[in-house]
Amino acid sequence: MISENIKSQKQTNRKSQNWKCIKAKSMSLTTSDTELLVQFRNPVTKERAFTSIIKKYQEKLYWHVRRMVIEHEDANDVLQNVFVRVWNGLENFREDSQLYTWLYRIATNECLTYIEQQKKRMSVPLDEVESGLSNKIKADSHFDANRLEWKLQLAIQQLPEKQRLVFNLRYYDEMPYEEMSRILDTSEGALKASYHHAVKKIEDYIKNH
């Protein structure tokens, strides 16, 4: 089981991010996904519906992407690609899964595509890419190697890409394994095992650094 220190750190991280959410509820946040999809398929309300969908999910998608690529500018670039794919594909969305599951799948694939492009561009092995992500964290002006939240971030970057995705979705987004299975096209049993191994690696890293 993940340590109480790391659990409490999640609450701290969430509070530091949630200040952006303290705003009046817009119509886009209260309109159901089904209704938004109906509006999107109507040429008269298509653009307004798309804007509402983005407003409804952009913060969750941003942090999902940001945790993988680390830097704000990179996260924004990836997110723009996500929104383009959503706009192009939403017309054919079959609704055999929830909208947010479909959105997360697109965001996840765009993250992996971006990381793969970075590896090819730099012509370096994966461990050096992960080292580069850690260096981006250390370059933050608020970085303090003695604080748990920074140790946690560095520990997460030591995980393989897929394991990092599993940990982030379960730990930060508190996503059920059933939904994660649809997004990552992996069995629930494999996801549970991956999360368990990720937690063990993170706890070992924190203990030794």
Residue frames relative to the residue before (quaternion, step in Angstrom):
aa qw qx qy qz dx dy dz
M 1.0000 0.0000 0.0000 0.0000 0.00 0.00 0.00
I 0.5237 -0.6527 0.4425 0.3224 3.53 -0.94 0.85
S 0.5731 -0.6512 0.3846 0.3155 3.55 -0.95 0.93
E 0.6119 -0.5668 0.4107 0.3682 3.55 -1.23 0.56
N 0.6021 0.5703 -0.3640 0.4240 3.60 1.06 -0.69
I 0.6849 0.4628 -0.2885 0.4832 3.57 0.94 -0.90
K 0.6048 0.5484 -0.3569 0.4540 3.59 1.06 -0.69
S 0.6848 0.4750 -0.2956 0.4670 3.57 0.86 -0.94
Q 0.6102 0.5547 -0.3535 0.4416 3.57 1.12 -0.62
K 0.5921 0.5600 -0.3708 0.4454 3.58 1.10 -0.63
Q 0.6406 0.5171 -0.3275 0.4637 3.57 0.99 -0.80
T 0.6386 0.5211 -0.3238 0.4646 3.60 1.01 -0.78
N 0.6580 0.5097 -0.3065 0.4619 3.58 0.92 -0.92
R 0.6533 0.5219 -0.3193 0.4459 3.55 0.97 -0.90
K 0.6503 0.5155 -0.3235 0.4547 3.59 0.96 -0.84
S 0.6676 0.5113 -0.3084 0.4447 3.58 0.99 -0.81
Q 0.6963 0.4521 -0.2722 0.4865 3.58 1.16 -0.55
N 0.6668 0.5691 -0.3019 0.3748 3.56 1.06 -0.78
W 0.4671 0.6702 -0.4673 0.3379 3.61 1.16 -0.15
K 0.6115 0.5612 -0.3479 0.4360 3.57 1.16 -0.60
C 0.6673 0.5288 -0.3005 0.4298 3.59 1.20 -0.51
I 0.5540 0.6237 -0.4008 0.3787 3.59 1.23 -0.30
K 0.4068 0.6663 -0.5043 0.3691 3.52 0.12 1.34
A 0.6436 -0.5107 0.3816 0.4234 3.58 -1.21 0.32
K 0.5076 -0.6407 0.4843 0.3118 3.55 -1.07 0.77
S 0.2527 -0.7656 0.5725 0.1491 3.55 -0.77 1.02
M 0.6799 -0.4902 0.3494 0.4189 3.56 -1.25 0.34
S 0.6165 0.5808 -0.3478 0.4019 3.58 1.08 -0.75
L 0.6702 0.5053 -0.3034 0.4511 3.58 1.13 -0.62
T 0.7244 0.4229 -0.2414 0.4880 3.59 1.16 -0.46
T 0.5762 0.5711 -0.3818 0.4427 3.60 1.22 -0.32
S 0.4730 -0.6871 0.4695 0.2894 3.59 -0.87 0.92
D 0.6174 -0.5499 0.4115 0.3835 3.56 -1.23 0.52
T 0.6175 0.5564 -0.3455 0.4356 3.58 1.00 -0.81
E 0.6758 0.4895 -0.2899 0.4686 3.57 0.94 -0.91
L 0.6433 0.5221 -0.3215 0.4585 3.57 1.01 -0.81
L 0.6467 0.5157 -0.3191 0.4626 3.58 1.04 -0.76
V 0.6150 0.5301 -0.3367 0.4769 3.57 1.07 -0.73
Q 0.6632 0.5013 -0.2955 0.4707 3.58 0.96 -0.90
F 0.6350 0.5435 -0.3306 0.4382 3.58 1.03 -0.81
R 0.6985 0.4719 -0.2728 0.4636 3.58 1.03 -0.75
N 0.5962 0.5080 -0.3618 0.5055 3.55 1.32 0.00
P 0.4567 -0.7172 0.4433 0.2838 3.65 -0.49 1.10
V 0.6324 0.5555 -0.3344 0.4239 3.60 1.07 -0.70
T 0.8003 0.2720 -0.1222 0.5202 3.59 0.99 -0.84
K 0.3347 0.7972 -0.4606 0.2009 3.60 1.32 0.06
E 0.7199 0.4462 -0.2731 0.4561 3.60 0.67 -1.05
R 0.6436 0.5192 -0.3267 0.4577 3.58 0.99 -0.79
A 0.6488 0.5147 -0.3126 0.4652 3.58 1.01 -0.82
F 0.6393 0.5215 -0.3267 0.4611 3.58 0.99 -0.84
T 0.6372 0.5210 -0.3188 0.4700 3.58 0.97 -0.86
S 0.6531 0.5135 -0.3106 0.4618 3.59 0.98 -0.80
I 0.6360 0.5210 -0.3245 0.4678 3.58 1.01 -0.79
I 0.6520 0.5095 -0.3120 0.4668 3.57 0.95 -0.87
K 0.6572 0.5102 -0.3120 0.4587 3.58 0.91 -0.90
K 0.6587 0.5395 -0.2993 0.4306 3.55 1.03 -0.83
Y 0.8293 0.2571 -0.0878 0.4883 3.58 0.93 -0.91
Q 0.4828 0.7233 -0.4311 0.2406 3.60 1.16 -0.33
E 0.6508 0.5233 -0.3485 0.4256 3.63 0.94 -0.70
K 0.6555 0.4953 -0.3132 0.4764 3.60 0.92 -0.86
L 0.6658 0.4938 -0.3024 0.4706 3.57 0.94 -0.86
Y 0.6177 0.5516 -0.3471 0.4402 3.58 1.01 -0.80
W 0.7178 0.4391 -0.2725 0.4666 3.60 0.77 -0.96
H 0.5776 0.5586 -0.3766 0.4610 3.59 1.13 -0.56
V 0.6876 0.4580 -0.2667 0.4963 3.57 0.93 -0.93
R 0.6549 0.5440 -0.3174 0.4176 3.60 0.85 -0.97
R 0.6586 0.5155 -0.3210 0.4443 3.58 0.96 -0.79
M 0.6747 0.4771 -0.2956 0.4794 3.57 1.19 -0.46
V 0.7981 0.3065 -0.1513 0.4962 3.61 0.88 -0.88
I 0.4310 -0.7676 0.3722 0.2940 3.57 1.45 -0.07
E 0.8027 0.3114 -0.1819 0.4749 3.60 0.49 -1.10
H 0.5983 -0.6020 0.4120 0.3315 3.55 -1.09 0.86
E 0.6751 0.5040 -0.3030 0.4454 3.60 0.84 -0.98
D 0.6555 0.4994 -0.3095 0.4745 3.59 0.98 -0.84
A 0.6353 0.5314 -0.3243 0.4570 3.57 1.00 -0.84
N 0.6523 0.5112 -0.3152 0.4624 3.58 0.97 -0.82
D 0.6371 0.5265 -0.3282 0.4574 3.58 1.00 -0.82
V 0.6643 0.4902 -0.2992 0.4784 3.57 0.92 -0.94
L 0.6583 0.5272 -0.3150 0.4353 3.58 0.94 -0.88
Q 0.6133 0.5388 -0.3496 0.4598 3.58 1.05 -0.67
N 0.6405 0.5094 -0.3175 0.4790 3.57 1.04 -0.79
V 0.6071 0.5524 -0.3405 0.4587 3.57 1.08 -0.76
F 0.6896 0.4909 -0.2860 0.4490 3.57 0.84 -1.00
V 0.6113 0.5343 -0.3497 0.4676 3.60 1.08 -0.70
R 0.6732 0.4885 -0.2957 0.4699 3.59 0.92 -0.91
V 0.6237 0.5302 -0.3377 0.4647 3.57 1.06 -0.73
W 0.6524 0.5163 -0.3142 0.4573 3.59 0.89 -0.93
N 0.7090 0.4684 -0.2608 0.4581 3.58 0.92 -0.94
G 0.7769 0.3922 -0.1895 0.4547 3.57 1.05 -0.71
L 0.5264 0.6875 -0.3991 0.3017 3.56 1.20 -0.44
E 0.5739 0.6038 -0.3723 0.4092 3.58 1.12 -0.66
N 0.7671 0.3559 -0.1763 0.5038 3.57 1.08 -0.79
F 0.3544 0.7377 -0.4987 0.2854 3.59 1.27 0.24
R 0.3173 -0.8157 0.4627 0.1412 3.58 -0.54 1.21
E 0.3601 -0.7623 0.4642 0.2716 3.58 1.29 -0.22
D 0.3947 0.6857 -0.5143 0.3309 3.59 1.07 0.72
S 0.7178 0.2046 -0.2102 0.6315 3.55 1.37 0.18
Q 0.6285 -0.5228 0.3921 0.4219 3.56 -1.24 0.22
L 0.6313 -0.5624 0.3788 0.3764 3.55 -1.15 0.64
Y 0.6865 0.4864 -0.3127 0.4408 3.59 0.84 -0.91
T 0.5853 0.5571 -0.3711 0.4576 3.61 1.17 -0.55
W 0.6534 0.5097 -0.2937 0.4765 3.55 0.98 -0.90
L 0.6538 0.5126 -0.3053 0.4655 3.60 0.97 -0.87
Y 0.6603 0.5035 -0.3043 0.4669 3.58 0.96 -0.88
R 0.6245 0.5386 -0.3448 0.4485 3.58 1.05 -0.75
I 0.6454 0.5059 -0.3130 0.4790 3.57 0.98 -0.84
A 0.6690 0.5035 -0.3028 0.4552 3.59 0.88 -0.95
T 0.6424 0.5255 -0.3168 0.4591 3.57 1.01 -0.84
N 0.6701 0.4955 -0.2990 0.4648 3.58 0.89 -0.90
E 0.6456 0.5116 -0.3196 0.4684 3.58 1.03 -0.76
C 0.6088 0.5437 -0.3438 0.4643 3.60 1.07 -0.69
L 0.6902 0.4792 -0.2771 0.4661 3.55 0.84 -1.01
T 0.6220 0.5311 -0.3329 0.4694 3.58 1.08 -0.74
Y 0.6499 0.5192 -0.3091 0.4611 3.58 0.95 -0.89
I 0.6726 0.4923 -0.3001 0.4639 3.59 0.87 -0.94
E 0.6406 0.5176 -0.3208 0.4678 3.57 1.02 -0.81
Q 0.6406 0.5183 -0.3170 0.4696 3.59 1.00 -0.78
Q 0.6326 0.5307 -0.3264 0.4600 3.57 1.04 -0.77
K 0.6400 0.5246 -0.3229 0.4593 3.57 1.01 -0.83
K 0.6796 0.4845 -0.2913 0.4676 3.57 0.93 -0.91
R 0.6496 0.5355 -0.3185 0.4356 3.56 0.97 -0.88
M 0.7473 0.3855 -0.2074 0.4999 3.55 0.97 -0.90
S 0.2666 -0.7977 0.4965 0.2148 3.59 1.31 -0.29
V 0.4950 0.6197 -0.4525 0.4078 3.55 0.86 1.01
P 0.5748 -0.5869 0.4352 0.3685 3.59 -1.19 0.47
L 0.7159 -0.4857 0.3043 0.3987 3.54 -1.30 0.45
D 0.6534 0.5297 -0.3437 0.4176 3.60 0.88 -0.85
E 0.6473 0.5001 -0.3279 0.4727 3.59 1.12 -0.58
V 0.5872 0.5421 -0.3682 0.4751 3.58 1.15 -0.55
E 0.6576 0.5037 -0.3021 0.4718 3.57 0.95 -0.91
S 0.6203 0.5282 -0.3311 0.4759 3.56 1.09 -0.73
G 0.6349 0.5345 -0.3217 0.4558 3.55 1.07 -0.77
L 0.6321 0.5175 -0.3268 0.4752 3.58 1.05 -0.76
S 0.6361 0.5186 -0.3237 0.4709 3.58 1.01 -0.79
N 0.6469 0.5213 -0.3194 0.4558 3.57 1.01 -0.80
K 0.6062 0.5443 -0.3527 0.4603 3.58 1.12 -0.64
I 0.6321 0.5192 -0.3254 0.4743 3.57 1.05 -0.77
K 0.6836 0.4949 -0.2854 0.4542 3.57 0.89 -0.95
A 0.6358 0.5442 -0.3263 0.4394 3.58 1.19 -0.53
D 0.4740 0.6713 -0.4443 0.3566 3.59 1.24 -0.23
S 0.5261 -0.6734 0.4246 0.2992 3.58 -0.89 0.95
H 0.7002 0.4459 -0.2659 0.4901 3.60 1.20 -0.44
F 0.3927 0.7568 -0.4605 0.2471 3.58 1.27 -0.04
D 0.0496 0.7610 -0.6436 0.0658 3.55 -1.01 0.97
A 0.3631 -0.7867 0.4620 0.1889 3.56 -0.28 1.29
N 0.6653 0.5176 -0.3063 0.4423 3.59 1.19 -0.40
R 0.6263 0.5455 -0.3412 0.4402 3.59 1.24 -0.20
L 0.5885 -0.6383 0.3783 0.3211 3.53 -0.96 0.96
E 0.6541 0.5372 -0.3413 0.4087 3.58 0.89 -0.86
W 0.6700 0.4744 -0.3024 0.4843 3.59 1.07 -0.68
K 0.6056 0.5367 -0.3509 0.4712 3.60 1.07 -0.67
L 0.6343 0.5333 -0.3228 0.4573 3.55 1.02 -0.84
Q 0.6607 0.5069 -0.3118 0.4574 3.59 0.90 -0.91
L 0.6597 0.4943 -0.3074 0.4754 3.59 0.96 -0.84
A 0.6366 0.5330 -0.3294 0.4496 3.57 1.00 -0.80
I 0.6393 0.5355 -0.3252 0.4458 3.59 0.96 -0.85
Q 0.6685 0.5195 -0.3048 0.4363 3.58 1.01 -0.80
Q 0.5962 0.5609 -0.3695 0.4398 3.59 1.23 -0.24
L 0.5753 0.6064 -0.3757 0.4003 3.58 1.24 -0.30
P 0.5544 -0.5572 0.4804 0.3892 3.60 -1.17 0.44
E 0.7004 -0.5126 0.2924 0.4015 3.58 -1.15 0.65
K 0.7097 0.4607 -0.2761 0.4558 3.60 0.71 -1.08
Q 0.6527 0.5073 -0.3148 0.4664 3.57 0.99 -0.80
R 0.6146 0.5408 -0.3305 0.4696 3.56 1.12 -0.72
L 0.6306 0.5283 -0.3238 0.4674 3.57 1.02 -0.80
V 0.6563 0.5137 -0.3064 0.4599 3.56 0.90 -0.97
F 0.6677 0.5000 -0.3081 0.4574 3.57 0.86 -0.93
N 0.6760 0.5062 -0.3030 0.4416 3.59 0.83 -0.94
L 0.6739 0.5011 -0.2991 0.4531 3.58 0.90 -0.92
R 0.7119 0.4445 -0.2605 0.4772 3.57 0.97 -0.83
Y 0.7316 0.4545 -0.2386 0.4486 3.57 0.84 -1.02
Y 0.7746 0.3440 -0.1854 0.4974 3.59 0.74 -1.02
D 0.7709 0.3492 -0.1939 0.4960 3.60 0.81 -0.96
E 0.2787 -0.7925 0.4956 0.2208 3.58 1.33 -0.22
M 0.2370 0.8077 -0.4988 0.2064 3.54 1.06 0.85
P 0.4930 -0.6482 0.4856 0.3179 3.62 -0.93 0.83
Y 0.5904 -0.5932 0.4116 0.3607 3.57 -1.09 0.68
E 0.5878 0.5850 -0.3690 0.4197 3.58 1.09 -0.63
E 0.6814 0.4625 -0.2827 0.4919 3.58 0.97 -0.87
M 0.6223 0.5402 -0.3358 0.4563 3.58 1.01 -0.81
S 0.6180 0.5593 -0.3361 0.4385 3.57 1.06 -0.80
R 0.6641 0.4944 -0.3021 0.4725 3.58 1.01 -0.81
I 0.6752 0.5058 -0.2967 0.4475 3.57 0.96 -0.84
L 0.7932 0.3251 -0.1424 0.4949 3.56 0.85 -1.03
D 0.3474 -0.7630 0.4807 0.2570 3.59 1.31 -0.04
T 0.5162 0.5911 -0.4163 0.4591 3.52 0.96 1.04
S 0.5579 -0.6211 0.4230 0.3522 3.59 -1.03 0.70
E 0.6098 -0.5672 0.4092 0.3728 3.55 -1.18 0.58
G 0.6311 0.5480 -0.3317 0.4375 3.57 1.01 -0.80
A 0.6618 0.4953 -0.2985 0.4771 3.57 0.97 -0.87
L 0.6427 0.5261 -0.3200 0.4558 3.59 1.03 -0.77
K 0.6402 0.5196 -0.3212 0.4658 3.57 0.98 -0.83
A 0.6557 0.5036 -0.3056 0.4723 3.57 0.98 -0.86
S 0.6475 0.5241 -0.3135 0.4559 3.56 0.98 -0.88
Y 0.6555 0.5036 -0.3116 0.4687 3.58 0.95 -0.86
H 0.6321 0.5346 -0.3291 0.4542 3.58 0.98 -0.86
H 0.6754 0.4825 -0.2955 0.4729 3.60 0.89 -0.91
A 0.6287 0.5367 -0.3360 0.4513 3.59 1.02 -0.78
V 0.6502 0.5177 -0.3138 0.4590 3.57 0.92 -0.91
K 0.6512 0.5163 -0.3169 0.4571 3.58 0.95 -0.89
K 0.6613 0.5015 -0.3107 0.4633 3.60 0.92 -0.87
I 0.6549 0.5147 -0.3119 0.4570 3.58 0.95 -0.87
E 0.6732 0.4916 -0.3059 0.4600 3.58 0.87 -0.90
D 0.6363 0.5156 -0.3269 0.4716 3.59 1.03 -0.79
Y 0.6422 0.5236 -0.3299 0.4524 3.60 0.96 -0.84
I 0.6784 0.4979 -0.2969 0.4512 3.58 0.85 -0.97
K 0.6454 0.5267 -0.3243 0.4483 3.59 1.00 -0.79
N 0.7699 0.3908 -0.1780 0.4720 3.57 1.02 -0.81
H 0.7164 0.3850 -0.2629 0.5191 3.61 1.23 0.14
